[in-house]
Amino acid sequence: MGRIKIIGTGSYVPEKILTNYDLEKMVDTSDEWIVTRTGIKERRIASPDEATSDMIIEASKKALENAGIKAQDIDLIIVATVTPDNLFPSTACWVQKALGLKDIPALDISAACPGFLYALILAESLILSKKNKRVLVAGAEMLSKITNWEDRSTCVLFGDGAGVAILEEGDDESGILSSYWAADGSLGDLLIQPAGGSRMPATYETVEKKLHTVHMKGNEVFKHAVKKMGEAALKALSKAGLTGEDIDIFIPHQANIRIIEATCERLKVPKEKVYINIHKYGNVSAATIPIALDELNREGKLKKGDVILMDSFGAGFTWSAVVMRW
Ligand code: UT7
């Protein structure tokens, strides 16, 4: 039985760039504060008529081309997002429609920032168990549409974008070597979109109080992120019989440059092996890792045999790491 490998990647970010200087005109903040506290310089913002599935469709076309296959070769679509087009039907079903596919399963999963890694783990086990052959996995977010643009503690952090990977079983040493995933629902209130679901359906009051936007206790989340990003990575590496020193490319979730630095230190991964794009996109939640993967792939920075560690933490809380050989 071969390992499950990525045969193609694609990504899409909206054209509009919102810089820290633009934000200085909107809330009481400064480029200096944002750069030193987070590492972010700018982020991409979708247009009012754009939805999450539109971004995934663009990224999917590129991933299909990169894999050298047709949409009809896909037999399952998994979309990881917390900013779906609608609560239902799933965003994956809109993607299926746009790709002209019929009679294949399509579903969304909600696991916040590690959503793409959760989806990879699911896709891997479905292919290994022979339920599916070729899976399109997307991580996509349109966080600008659930951002409170008057709250400086959150509005400087997030951006929009989508990344896609296509998976199938390989016949050599390449592919997923190990993975780890976990969650702790007892801490869910620390990072939450409070309204819009069955707990607090939409009312005039929920809209007035901006309860449909991201609410985060930033410094609490920060502490847990540092701890769990390290833990997830070490657990996945140890399952593969590897240490941080064996990593060729580390793709961490890009929520805060200080979290990335602390994780690198714990894993003993040198700076030159870490891929960082937080300055360009901010935190794009589930889209962060697949966008980074696609950028590395297109820049020719992924060489056959490279050991790649992907590692993420987010709302739930959820955390996950995947180790793969390119
Ligand atoms: O992707 C899912 C996981 N998410 C994360 O991992 C995010 C984790 N959290 C973080 O990255 C950081 O906690 C933040 C970047 C959100 C905040 O940084 P911090 O160093 O934890 O700052 P803080 O929240 O403790 O606030 C420090 C000060 C406060 O002022 P006082 O009370 O000391 O006077 C804030 O009001 O910074 C102030 N502040 C700002 N000042 C200028 C908060 N946001 C801003 C801002 N501009 N945008």
Boltz pocket constraint, residues with backbone or C-beta under 6 A from the ligand:
constraints:
  - pocket:
      binder: B
      contacts: [[A, 28], [A, 29], [A, 30], [A, 33], [A, 34], [A, 37], [A, 38], [A, 113], [A, 152], [A, 153], [A, 154], [A, 156], [A, 217], [A, 218], [A, 219], [A, 220], [A, 221], [A, 222], [A, 225], [A, 255], [A, 256], [A, 259], [A, 283], [A, 285], [A, 313], [A, 314], [A, 315]]
      max_distance: 6.0
